[in-house]
Amino acid sequence: MRVRWKILAAALCATMTTAVVNAAEIAFSAPGDFTEIGLNIKDTYSANPDVITLEVTLSQDAQQRMAAASGSALGQDLTLIINGKAVSTSRVQSVLDTPQLAISMSRQTAAELLPVLLGVNPGANPPAATQAAPVVAAAPVAIAAPAAPAAMLATDSVPLAATDEAPLPVSRPPPTPPAPLPLMPGWAQGSWLPTSATPSPFAEINAGDPITLFANAADAITCNKARFSVLESRDTRVRLQLAPNNQCVISGVQIDRLQISSTSTPGRIAISLYGRQDEFDGVPSKEGVYRRK
């Protein structure tokens, strides 16, 4: 991770000095006290090739301890200790109450601390994943570039990952399948007659056209199997959209949409006829109750 560090004027001096007697001390434990760790080689090389800056973000507890220690050592030297090893001593000019901290140290000290910062036991054989860590390639890349003084803004740093194992691939759930298209239910299909049809010994006289509804088409006297798509399908209601430019006329209405609703009487449905000028949620051009033929 590339991290942009802001080193305040009140931060620790970038030059490593020798610890003096009676100097104040603050001890950190790596990597527990550090939430982020970076080595800055490039920006310190031209000023002092032997100096490396360790840029860390302190945990909340470590930041509080640093503020207390620097407040108690104003105008005095403060020695920074990491895992029992004194790494630098600097004069404290003001209270350091910021999570970002830049610690300058020699290359030798940094090399001794590196296994601890990585969370690796120096005496053990690291696994292949640890040997491939990006810190191995950091030195030649950083040394080749010009640098600014250590106390200035550092734009590139090499993150250290405290891990002994290669990260496992993240498993992602499969995408949600699309919802199935609504279908014409069986209770709405079939041949239907208006309930106002008057039985006669000679013929059936209907006050309205008989309608036959298929799975994907509507048929009537002046509606030759006009195809439709199902807009909505429920247990009690179906809404149909006839194909554009259809020539379907039922009971004198040029049909654009149909709504079929179930009724409380078995074998009977309500059919609402909508023209192009009608709102689907409004009043239909015609509506009637039909019985199964």
N, C-alpha and C positions, 0 to 999 in steps of 0.2 A: 504494500500500500504506500503510495507517495504521500508524504505528510509535509505540510508547510509549517515550519516552526517560527514562532515569534519570540526572539530572545530579547527581553526587556533590558533597559539600561541598568536596572537594579539587579540583574541576574548575576550568577557567579562569574568571576573573571575567567577568561578562556585559557590563561597560562597556568600550567601546572607548577606548583611551588612545593618546597619541602615542609613537612609538618613541623611545627614548633612545639616546644614544651608548654603545657597548660592550654593548648588550643581546644576550642569547643568541637564536639564531634556529633555527627548524626549517622546512624547506621540504617542501611536499607537491605532488604532481603529480596534477591532476584530469583524468579520473575514475579514473586507475589506482590511486591510493592509497586510494580510497573504494569500499567495496562497496555502500553505501546512502547516498543523499543526500536531505535534506529541508529545506525552507525553513519556518521558524516565524515567521509575521507576527503572528498573533492575540495570543499571550501576551506579546509585547514592546511592543505598540502603546501601552497606557496608561502604561507606565513611560517610554518614549521612542519617540515615533512615527517617528523617523528611523532606529531601530535594527532590524535584521533578524537573526535567529539562524539560522545554517547548522548543521543537525544532521547529522552524518555518522557512519558506521560505518567504522572504519579497517581496512585489510587487515592481515594478520598482520605483514608487514614494516613497514608504517607505524606500527603499534602499538608494535613493538619500538624503532623510531627515536624515537617520542614519549616512551617511558619513559626511554630513554637521555638525550634532550635535557632533559627536565624534571628528571631526577636530577642532571644537571650544573649546572642553573640554579636550584637551591633557594634561595629568598629573593631571587631576582633577577627582572628582567623577561625574558620570553620572547616573541619576535616570531614570529607565524605567517605564513608565506609560502605562497601558493597560486599555482602556475604563474608564479613570479617576481614576484608582487604582494603586498606586505605588507598584510595585512588587519586585524590587531589585535595589540596588545602587552599582556600581562597579567603580574601578579606570581605566581610559582610558589610555592605553599605546601607542596606535597608531590609525590611522584613520581606521574605520571599513567600508570597501567598498566591502562587500560580501553579497549576498542574504540570505545565511544560517546564522542563529543566534540561539544560545543556551542561554536560560534565566533560571537561577536557582531560585526557590522559595519554600516556605514552602508548605506542603500538604494542610494546611488550606487555603492559598491564592489560590492554584490551584483549590481546591474544590469550592471556591467562583467564580472563573473565568470560570469554566467548562461550566455552562449553556450559558454564553455569547459566548464562543468559538464554542459551538454547534449551536448557533443561536436559542436557546430555551428561552422562557419567563419563569423564575423560578416560577411565581405565577400561571401559567396555568397548566392544566392537560395535559401532553404530550400524544399523540396518542400511540397506541400499537407499531407501527413501531419504534418510538423514544425510548420507554422503552427497546427494544431489541437491542439497539446500542451496539457494541462490547466494548465500553469503560467500561461498568459495570464489565466485566470479566477481565479487564487488570490488576488490582492490584494484585490478588492472583497469577496469572500466572507469572508476572514479579518478585515478591518478592521472589519466590522460587528459583531463579537462582542466581549464583554468579555474582558479578559486578565489573566494573572497575571505576576509578574516572570519574567524570562528564566531565572533559575537554578532555577525550580520545575519541576514535572512538566508536560510538554506533552502534551496528549491528542490533538491533531489536527495533522497535518503534510501537506504536499503533496508526494508523491513525484515525482522527476524521472526520466524515462526517457531514457537516453543512446542514442538510436537515430535514424537518419535515414530509416528505412523503416517502413511499416506492417507489423505482424506478419502472417505468413502463417497461414491457417487450418490447424489441426491435423487431419490426416487420420487417421481411426480405421478400423481393419479392420472389415469387416462381421461381424455376429454369427455364431457357429458354428451351422450348421444342426443340428437335433435328429437323433439317431441313428435310423436306420430301424427300424420295428417288425419283430420276428422273424417269419418266415414258415414255413409247413409245407413241408419239403423234399420233392422228388419221390420220393426213395428210400423215404420212409415212407408215401406214399399208395398206395391200392389195396385189394384184397380179400385177407384173410389167414385161413389155416386153422391150427389148432393142429397141431404136428408129430405129436401122438399120434393123429391121425385115422387110423382103420383102413380101408384101401380094401376095397370089397366089390363083388361084381358087381351088387348091387341098389342100394346107396346108400353114402354115406360116413358112417361112424359116428365122430363127433368127441367127444373127451374135453375139451370146452370149446366155447364159442361162436365161430363165425367172426366176424371183425370187418372192417368196411370203413371206411377212413379217407379222408376228403375233405380239401380245403384248409382247411375251417372247421367240419367236423362229423364225428361218429363215428356209425356205424350198426351194429346187431347185431339178433339175433332179438328181444330185449326192450329195444332202445334205438333209438328212432325218430329217427335223424339229429339227435342232441343236438349243439347248437352248442358250440364251444369257442374259447378264445383261446390263442395260442401264447405261453407264458411264456419259453421258451428254445429256441433252435434252433442246433445245432452239426452238425458233419459226422458225428458218431457218436451224437448223442443229441438227442431232442426232448421237451420237457415241455409238457403241455397242461392247461389248467384249463377244466372244463366249466362251462356257464352255471349260475348258482344255481337251486335248486329244480328241477333236471332230474330226469327219471324214467328215467335210463339205468341198466339192470342188465345186466352182462356176466358170464357164468359165475358167477352168484349174488352178485355184488358190486354194491352201489349205488355207482356210480362218481362220484367227485368230481374226481379227477385221473388222467391217464394219462402214462406215460413209455414212449417207444419208443426202443430202442437197437439199433444195427446189430450184426451178428455177423460172425465171420470167414468164415462160409459164405455165398456169394452167394445172394440170393433168400430169405434168412431174417432175421427180426428177433426181438428179445425185447420183449414187451409186459408192463409192470407195471401192475397195477390197484390204485388207492388209493381207499379210502373216506374219508368225512369225518373219521373218527376216526384215520386214519393220518397219521404225519409223512412229509412228502415226501422227506426225506433218510433216513428209516428203512426198516423192512421193509414191503413192500406186502402188501395182503390176499391177492393172488394174482399169480403171475408165470409166464410160459411162453414157449417159443420157437414162432414162427409161420412158416409158409412161404407164399409168394405163391400165390394160387389160380389 
